[in-house]
Structure formats: C-alpha cells, structure tokens
Amino acid sequence: MYPGGSLDVAAGSILKFGSGAALEVQGTFTAIGDVGNEIIFTSIRDDTYGGDTNGNGSATTPDKGDWDRVWVRGGAATLDYVQLLYGGKLASGGPDSSISVSAGHARQSHHLYLDPR
C-alpha cells in the first residue's frame, strides 16, 4: 500500500498469502474484527480457513514462515481481533516475526499470533 493510500479489512475476512508475500503498509491500514468474527491472515496452504484455496486437496499443509509478514513501513496500522497464522519471514533458517514496524506505528489488541505446527 502506497503512502497516502488506505485499506480497510472487514470483520470476518480471510486473507491468504503465498510464499514470500507480505503486506507492506506505507499508508493507513485498518483491520478490525470482533469476537467470533476475527480477521484471519494465513497461508495459501491453510485449508482450515476459507477452504482449499490453492485447489490441491491435502497435498500441502501450512507451516511456519509460509508467508512473510504485515510490515508497517512508515504508515499506520490498527489491528483488533486479528489472527496472524503461519507467517513470519524466514530469516537465518527459521521463522521471524509475522508483523513488524519500522518508521511507522501500529496499534494492536485482542489478536493472536499462532503457528500450530
């Protein structure tokens, strides 16, 4: 997202990311879910949320570091009732953070970082 741009994600939305994909925030990003209607950020390989999006049945399963991260880079982000699953860019052979902030700010509450494997 470019400087000056904005993106609002509705409660109950499911966003799936492929290998190496990141959501880079340089504008204003708002993701506000609710109890029982959380916003899910997950791997394209995760069939639990949104079904078999990549259309390969059970041939692949999600794992830590499947996608990069939400990167607030000079912008502003508000995340509430959000789940960040299977993210965390791979750094030095292992998964890293699924959200990072540099030269911007983020308000986060009521969310879950989870890598079940």
Helices and strands as residue ranges (DSSP letters): E 6-9, E 14-17, E 23-25, E 28-32, E 39-43, E 70-73, E 76-80, E 82-85, E 90-91, E 94-95, E 99-102, E 105-109, E 112-114
